[in-house]
Amino acid sequence: MLKSAEEIMQMLEAFDLTGSLRDAAELADCSHHTVARYVQSRDAGGVIDQPARRPQLIDDFLPKLEEWMEHSKGKIRADVAHDKLVALGYQGSERTTRRATAAVRTAFKAGRVRVHRPWVTEPGMWLQYDFGDGPVIDGVKTVLFCAWLAWSRFRVVLALRDKTIPSVFAALDVTLRKVGGVPTYLLTDNEKTVTVEHVAGIAVRNPQMLAFARHYSLTVHTCEPADPASKGGSESTVKLAKADLVPKDTNLLPAYGSFAELEAACEAFCVLVNSRTHRVTRRAPVDILAQEQARLHRLPVVAHTVAFGLTRTVAGKTPMVAYEGGQYSVPHTLLGAQVWVRTHGVGTGEQVIIVHVGDTGPVEVARHVRARPGSPKLDDAHFPPAPAGLDRAPKARTAAEGEFLALGEGARLWLTEAAAAGTSRMRVKMAAAVSTAKLVGGVEVDWALGQAAVNARFGEGDLASILSHQARTCPGEVHHAGEDHSLTQGTGSWAALGVSSLGVAGADEVSA
């Protein structure tokens, strides 16, 4: 039976006190053989709180398990190893195989673990960026651009529609303007926007990226292919952004209704992560950024716009731009502004993308499918609310008109409907309604005018007739049709007409 650490120490202390195995065993209430075993283990420098390992059935198969582990580079599964061992005659349990596989894997990885040297950054030196899969909006997959300023740990996350060169350049310009300057180095993956190919392991840079880097006085570096550990800051930013911005079962986020909602969510995410205390620096990144900005290079006033397309000027009164025979709408706030227009895609999926460069950097303001001559592409959100037009509201021009319209909504409705019906002598009828309101009350007259408007009764006595009928009707009296009562008009009045006519005829004959 394995003794506890306290019992072992009691046995050893008793032996050191008495110098006799039997006396120590009597004091520790155990066998003197047990005391002898722990004393010998201590003198040999061995582990005294663990039992001696007993032979197992898998011992004879350990060399084969080590061979499979070496061949699979430490990736073989325990259940697969167990099935292969059973085929070789192994009769032990799968639990024993799992423990042995774990021990062999630990021994295999010993000495093969990649050791990372802590990266001691300098202010104003490094900016990293990477991409993450964004949410699907209106059936189209988006992209999350994630940048990380190394020294201050300041993060910038932007929503993009694609990873083309113009979109990446625009995102980089916006990022540099958000951090308030240009660092010395820019580190990223070997995307086609940065590296066109590798020759003998050396990355061949994209000429457009080099032109962009020269414009901002940047030096572009790329990490080793398939080596995310070499840019852990941007990788961590991608992980955080996807966890907080992409709707999943883990965050219970609702789906985004528009791309603008995703952009607003990215802005709120950046404010949150940059304002909370970082676990390494013990300070908020936004506070450290204020210090790092003093070491950043000056940002060019004009953005790098070569990749954005051709320049166009928005019309002065109509928010439209012309491009290759088609017309496309832009937000009405850009009237008279200069924009850049380019195409993306081919065939039916070709799109026309319009970019405007403002104080915060390049921003995509519109994206349309290709338009045909004479059929402009319009977006209702680009135009301000339409004027009242034909649906004009009544406005008093005279004191009499104001007094009539003051009766209420019924009077306004009557005026609108009566004018549309071409009613004659409207001013006289309006004056009569005001006079009647002084006698019976403005609320009753306003209600009657509303009823007259709904039923198109604009005659001379219609208003008085409606008021008279309302006065004769008991308040709250409502007629309902049923099995023994119908609301249909009867024929009794027709019978009375016949009888009265005969009575009149008989009287005339008698008098004659």
C-alpha positions in Angstrom: 0.0 0.0 0.0 1.3 3.4 -1.0 2.0 5.6 2.0 1.2 9.3 2.1 3.9 11.9 2.1 3.2 12.7 5.8 3.4 9.0 6.8 6.7 8.6 4.9 8.2 11.6 6.7 7.1 10.2 10.0 8.9 6.9 9.2 12.1 8.6 8.1 12.0 10.9 11.2 11.5 7.9 13.5 14.4 6.0 11.9 16.7 9.0 12.2 15.7 9.3 15.9 16.1 5.6 16.9 18.6 4.3 14.2 16.6 1.0 14.2 14.2 -0.2 11.6 12.1 -2.2 14.0 11.9 0.7 16.6 11.0 3.1 13.8 8.4 0.7 12.5 6.9 0.4 16.0 6.7 4.2 16.3 5.2 4.7 12.8 2.8 1.7 13.2 4.0 -0.2 10.1 6.2 -3.0 9.0 10.0 -2.7 9.4 10.3 -3.8 5.8 8.3 -0.7 4.7 10.6 1.5 6.7 13.6 -0.2 5.1 12.3 0.3 1.6 11.8 4.0 2.1 15.1 4.5 3.9 17.0 2.7 1.0 15.1 4.8 -1.6 16.1 8.0 0.2 19.7 7.0 0.4 19.7 6.2 -3.3 18.3 9.6 -4.1 15.1 8.1 -5.6 11.5 9.2 -5.5 10.0 8.0 -2.2 6.4 9.1 -2.7 5.6 7.0 -5.8 5.4 3.2 -6.1 7.8 1.2 -8.2 6.6 0.7 -11.8 5.4 -2.7 -12.5 5.8 -4.5 -15.8 2.9 -3.9 -18.3 1.7 -5.8 -21.4 2.5 -2.8 -23.6 6.2 -2.7 -22.6 7.1 -5.1 -25.5 5.3 -3.0 -28.0 6.8 0.4 -27.0 9.5 0.3 -29.7 6.8 -0.1 -32.4 4.8 2.7 -30.9 7.8 5.0 -30.9 8.5 4.0 -34.6 4.9 5.1 -35.5 5.2 8.3 -33.5 8.5 9.2 -35.4 6.9 8.3 -38.8 3.8 10.4 -38.1 5.9 13.3 -36.6 4.0 13.0 -33.4 0.5 13.1 -34.9 -0.7 9.5 -34.7 -3.9 9.1 -32.7 -4.1 6.7 -29.7 -7.1 4.8 -31.1 -5.3 4.2 -34.4 -2.2 3.0 -32.5 -4.3 0.7 -30.4 -5.9 -1.0 -33.4 -2.5 -1.5 -35.0 -1.1 -3.0 -31.8 -4.1 -5.4 -31.5 -3.3 -6.6 -35.0 0.3 -7.3 -33.8 -1.0 -9.4 -30.8 -1.3 -6.8 -28.1 -3.9 -7.9 -25.5 -3.9 -4.9 -23.2 -6.7 -2.3 -22.7 -7.2 0.8 -24.9 -6.8 2.9 -21.7 -3.2 1.6 -21.3 -2.5 2.4 -25.0 -3.7 6.0 -24.6 -1.5 6.5 -21.6 1.5 5.0 -23.4 0.8 7.0 -26.5 0.7 10.2 -24.5 4.0 9.4 -22.8 5.7 8.6 -26.1 4.3 11.7 -27.7 5.7 13.8 -24.8 9.1 12.2 -25.2 9.0 12.8 -29.0 8.2 16.5 -28.6 10.9 17.0 -26.1 13.6 19.1 -27.8 11.4 19.7 -30.8 9.3 22.6 -29.3 9.8 25.9 -31.1 11.2 28.4 -28.6 10.1 32.0 -29.0 12.4 34.8 -28.0 10.4 37.7 -26.5 10.0 40.6 -29.1 11.1 43.8 -27.5 9.6 46.4 -29.7 10.5 50.1 -30.2 8.1 52.9 -30.5 7.3 53.9 -34.1 8.9 50.9 -35.7 6.4 48.1 -36.6 2.9 47.9 -37.9 1.4 44.5 -38.7 -1.8 43.7 -40.6 -3.8 40.6 -41.6 -7.2 39.6 -42.9 -10.0 37.6 -41.3 -13.3 36.2 -42.7 -16.1 38.7 -42.0 -19.8 38.0 -41.8 -22.1 37.4 -44.8 -24.2 40.5 -45.6 -26.9 40.2 -48.3 -25.5 37.0 -49.5 -22.0 38.5 -50.0 -19.0 37.6 -47.8 -17.1 40.4 -46.3 -13.5 40.8 -45.1 -12.1 42.1 -41.8 -8.9 44.1 -42.1 -7.0 43.9 -38.8 -3.9 46.1 -38.1 -1.8 46.1 -34.9 0.8 48.8 -33.9 3.4 46.7 -32.0 4.7 49.0 -29.3 1.4 50.6 -28.1 -0.7 47.5 -28.9 -3.1 49.8 -30.7 -5.6 47.9 -32.9 -7.5 49.0 -36.0 -10.3 46.8 -37.5 -12.0 47.9 -40.8 -14.7 46.2 -42.8 -13.8 45.6 -46.5 -15.8 44.1 -49.4 -12.8 42.4 -50.9 -9.0 42.1 -50.7 -8.2 43.8 -54.0 -5.2 46.2 -54.2 -7.4 49.4 -54.1 -9.3 48.1 -51.1 -6.1 47.2 -49.2 -4.4 50.5 -50.0 -7.5 52.4 -48.8 -7.6 50.4 -45.6 -3.9 51.0 -45.0 -4.2 54.8 -45.6 -7.2 54.9 -43.1 -5.2 52.9 -40.6 -2.2 55.2 -40.8 -4.5 58.2 -40.3 -6.1 56.6 -37.3 -2.8 56.0 -35.6 -1.6 59.5 -36.5 1.6 58.7 -38.4 3.7 56.3 -40.4 5.9 53.6 -38.8 9.2 52.5 -40.2 8.2 48.9 -41.1 5.1 47.2 -42.4 4.8 43.4 -41.8 2.2 41.2 -43.4 1.5 37.8 -45.2 2.6 37.0 -48.7 -0.7 38.0 -50.3 -0.7 38.7 -54.0 -1.2 42.3 -53.2 2.3 42.3 -51.6 4.3 39.3 -53.1 3.8 38.1 -56.7 6.0 35.0 -56.3 9.0 33.4 -54.6 12.3 32.8 -56.3 14.7 30.5 -54.4 12.8 31.3 -51.3 13.0 35.1 -51.8 9.8 37.1 -52.1 9.3 39.2 -55.2 7.4 42.3 -54.3 4.3 43.6 -56.1 5.3 46.8 -58.0 2.1 48.5 -57.0 2.8 47.8 -53.3 6.3 49.3 -53.7 4.9 52.4 -55.2 2.5 52.7 -52.3 5.3 52.1 -49.8 7.5 54.8 -51.4 4.6 57.3 -51.2 4.3 56.8 -47.4 8.1 56.1 -46.8 7.4 52.6 -45.6 9.5 49.5 -45.8 7.4 46.4 -46.4 8.4 43.0 -44.9 6.6 39.7 -45.2 6.8 36.7 -42.9 7.7 33.2 -43.7 4.9 31.4 -45.7 2.5 29.4 -43.4 4.1 30.8 -40.3 1.5 32.8 -38.3 3.7 32.9 -35.2 6.0 35.5 -36.8 3.2 38.1 -36.7 1.3 37.1 -33.6 0.0 40.6 -32.9 -2.1 40.8 -36.0 -3.1 37.1 -35.7 -4.4 37.9 -32.2 -6.3 40.9 -33.5 -8.0 38.7 -36.2 -9.0 36.2 -33.5 -10.5 38.9 -31.3 -12.3 40.6 -34.1 -13.9 37.4 -35.4 -15.0 36.4 -31.9 -16.7 39.8 -31.3 -17.9 40.9 -34.7 -18.9 37.7 -36.7 -22.3 36.3 -35.6 -21.8 32.9 -34.0 -23.5 30.7 -31.5 -20.8 31.7 -29.0 -21.7 35.4 -29.0 -25.4 35.3 -30.1 -24.9 38.3 -32.4 -27.8 39.0 -34.8 -27.1 39.1 -38.5 -26.1 42.5 -39.9 -28.7 44.3 -42.0 -26.3 46.3 -44.0 -22.6 47.0 -44.6 -22.9 50.2 -42.7 -23.9 48.3 -39.5 -20.8 46.2 -39.8 -18.6 49.4 -40.2 -20.2 50.8 -37.1 -19.6 47.6 -35.1 -15.9 47.7 -36.1 -15.6 51.2 -34.9 -17.2 50.4 -31.6 -14.9 47.3 -31.3 -11.8 49.4 -31.8 -12.9 51.9 -29.2 -13.5 49.1 -26.7 -10.2 47.2 -27.1 -8.1 50.3 -27.3 -9.5 51.9 -24.2 -9.2 48.9 -21.8 -6.1 48.0 -19.9 -3.7 45.7 -21.8 -2.6 42.7 -19.7 1.1 43.1 -20.7 1.6 46.9 -20.5 -0.9 47.5 -17.8 -2.0 50.5 -19.7 -4.7 51.3 -22.3 -3.3 51.2 -25.8 -4.9 54.6 -26.6 -2.9 56.2 -23.8 0.4 54.6 -25.1 -0.4 55.7 -28.6 -0.1 59.3 -27.6 3.5 58.6 -26.7 4.3 56.6 -29.8 2.9 59.2 -32.2 5.9 61.3 -31.4 8.1 58.6 -33.0 6.0 58.1 -36.1 6.9 59.7 -39.4 4.7 62.4 -40.9 1.7 61.2 -42.9 1.4 62.5 -46.5 -1.5 65.0 -46.9 -2.6 63.5 -50.2 -3.4 59.8 -50.2 -2.0 57.3 -52.7 -4.8 57.3 -55.3 -3.2 55.7 -58.3 -4.9 52.4 -57.8 -8.3 53.8 -57.1 -9.2 54.4 -60.8 -10.0 57.4 -63.0 -11.0 60.7 -61.5 -14.5 62.1 -62.0 -16.3 65.2 -60.7 -19.8 64.8 -59.2 -22.4 67.1 -60.8 -23.2 70.3 -58.9 -27.0 69.6 -58.5 -27.4 65.9 -59.3 -25.3 63.4 -57.3 -24.3 61.4 -60.4 -21.0 60.6 -62.1 -20.5 59.4 -65.7 -18.1 56.5 -66.4 -17.7 54.6 -69.7 -21.1 55.5 -71.1 -23.1 54.8 -67.9 -24.2 57.0 -65.0 -23.9 56.1 -61.3 -25.3 57.7 -58.2 -23.2 58.8 -55.2 -24.2 60.3 -51.8 -25.7 63.7 -52.3 -23.2 65.2 -49.7 -20.5 64.8 -52.4 -22.1 67.3 -54.9 -19.2 69.0 -56.8 -16.6 66.7 -55.2 -13.9 64.7 -56.9 -14.1 60.9 -56.8 -12.2 57.9 -58.3 -14.0 55.3 -60.3 -12.8 51.8 -61.2 -14.3 48.4 -62.2 -14.0 45.1 -60.5 -14.9 41.7 -61.9 -15.9 40.6 -65.3 -19.1 39.6 -67.1 -22.4 39.7 -65.2 -20.6 40.2 -61.9 -18.7 43.3 -63.0 -19.0 46.2 -60.5 -18.3 49.9 -60.7 -16.7 51.1 -57.5 -16.5 54.8 -56.5 -14.1 56.1 -53.9 -13.9 59.5 -52.3 -10.8 60.7 -50.4 -11.7 62.8 -47.4 -10.0 64.0 -44.3 -10.1 60.5 -42.8 -8.6 58.9 -45.9 -10.1 57.0 -48.9 -13.7 55.7 -48.4 -15.7 53.6 -50.8 -18.9 55.6 -51.2 -20.8 53.6 -53.9 -20.7 50.2 -55.6 -23.0 49.5 -58.6 -23.4 46.8 -61.2 -22.5 47.9 -64.7 -25.0 50.4 -66.2 -26.1 50.6 -69.8 -26.3 53.9 -71.7 -29.6 55.6 -70.9 -30.2 53.4 -67.9 -28.5 55.0 -64.9 -27.9 53.0 -61.7 -29.5 54.7 -58.7 -29.4 54.1 -55.0 -32.3 55.6 -53.0 -30.0 56.1 -50.0 -27.8 58.5 -52.0 -30.6 61.1 -52.3 -32.2 63.3 -49.7 -35.9 62.9 -48.8 -38.1 64.0 -51.7 -40.0 67.3 -51.4 -43.7 67.3 -50.7 -44.5 67.7 -54.4 -48.2 67.0 -55.2 -49.0 65.9 -51.6 -49.0 69.4 -50.2 -50.4 70.2 -46.7 -52.9 73.0 -46.3 -51.3 76.3 -45.2 -53.4 79.3 -44.1 -52.8 82.4 -46.2 -55.6 84.6 -44.7 -57.2 84.9 -41.2 -60.4 83.1 -42.5 -58.4 80.2 -43.7 -56.5 80.0 -40.5 -59.7 80.0 -38.5 -61.1 77.1 -40.6 -57.9 75.0 -40.4 -57.8 75.5 -36.6 -60.9 73.3 -36.3 -58.7 70.2 -36.7 -57.6 67.4 -38.9 -61.2 66.9 -40.2 -61.2 70.4 -41.6 -57.8 69.9 -43.3 -59.0 66.7 -44.8 -62.3 68.4 -46.0 -60.3 71.2 -47.6 -58.0 68.8 -49.5 -60.7 66.5 -50.7 -63.1 69.3 -51.6 -60.4 71.0 -53.7 -59.6 67.8 -55.5 -63.3 67.3 -56.3 -63.6 70.8 -57.7 -66.2 71.9 -55.1 -67.7 75.3 -55.8 -68.1 78.2 -53.3 -65.5 76.6 -50.9 -64.8 79.8 -49.0 -68.5 80.4 -48.3 -68.8 76.8 -46.9 -65.7 77.2 -44.9 -67.1 80.4 -43.3 -70.4 78.6 -42.6 -68.5 75.8 -40.9 -66.6 78.3 -38.7 -69.9 79.9 -37.7 -71.5 76.6 -37.0 -68.6 75.6 -34.8 -69.2 78.7 -32.6 -72.7 77.4 -32.0 -72.4 73.6 -31.6 -68.7 73.3 -30.8 -65.5 72.9 -32.8 -65.0 69.2 -32.0 -68.4 68.2 -33.4 -67.9 70.3 -36.6 -64.4 69.0 -37.1 -65.7 65.4 -36.9 -68.6 66.2 -39.3 -66.2 67.7 -41.8 -64.0 64.6 -41.6 -67.1 62.4 -42.3 -68.1 64.7 -45.2 -64.6 64.4 -46.7 -64.5 60.6 -46.4 -68.0 60.2 -48.0 -67.5 63.0 -50.6 -70.4 65.2 -49.4 -69.5 68.7 -50.3 -73.0 70.1 -51.0 -74.6 73.2 -49.4 -76.5 71.4 -46.6 -74.3 68.3 -46.2 -72.5 69.6 -43.1 -75.8 70.6 -41.3 -77.4 67.2 -42.3 -74.5 65.3 -40.8 -74.6 67.3 -37.6 -78.4 66.9 -37.4 -78.1 63.1 -37.8 -75.4 62.9 -35.2 -77.6 64.9 -32.7 -80.6 62.5 -33.2 -78.5 59.4 -32.7 -78.2 58.3 -29.1 -74.7 58.5 -27.9 -73.1 55.1 -27.7 -76.0 53.4 -29.7 -74.6 50.9 -32.1 -76.8 48.6 -34.3 -75.7 45.1 -35.0 -77.2 42.6 -37.4 -78.3 39.2 -36.0 -80.5 36.2 -36.7 -83.7 38.1 -35.8 -82.7 41.5 -37.0 -81.3 42.8 -40.2 -79.8 46.2 -41.1 -81.3 46.0 -44.6 -83.8 48.7 -45.4 -87.4 47.4 -45.5 -90.2 47.9 -48.1 -93.0 49.2 -45.8 -92.5 52.7 -47.1 -93.3 51.6 -50.6 -96.7 50.1 -49.5 -97.6 53.3 -47.8 -97.0 55.2 -51.0 -99.5 53.1 -52.9 -102.3 53.4 -50.3 -102.0 57.2 -50.1 -102.2 57.6 -53.8 -105.5 55.7 -54.0 -107.0 57.6 -51.1 -106.3 60.9 -52.9 -107.8 59.6 -56.1 -111.1 58.6 -54.3 -111.5 61.9 -52.7 -111.2 63.7 -56.0 -114.0 61.6 -57.5 -116.4 62.3 -54.6 -115.8 66.0 -54.8 -116.4 65.9 -58.6 
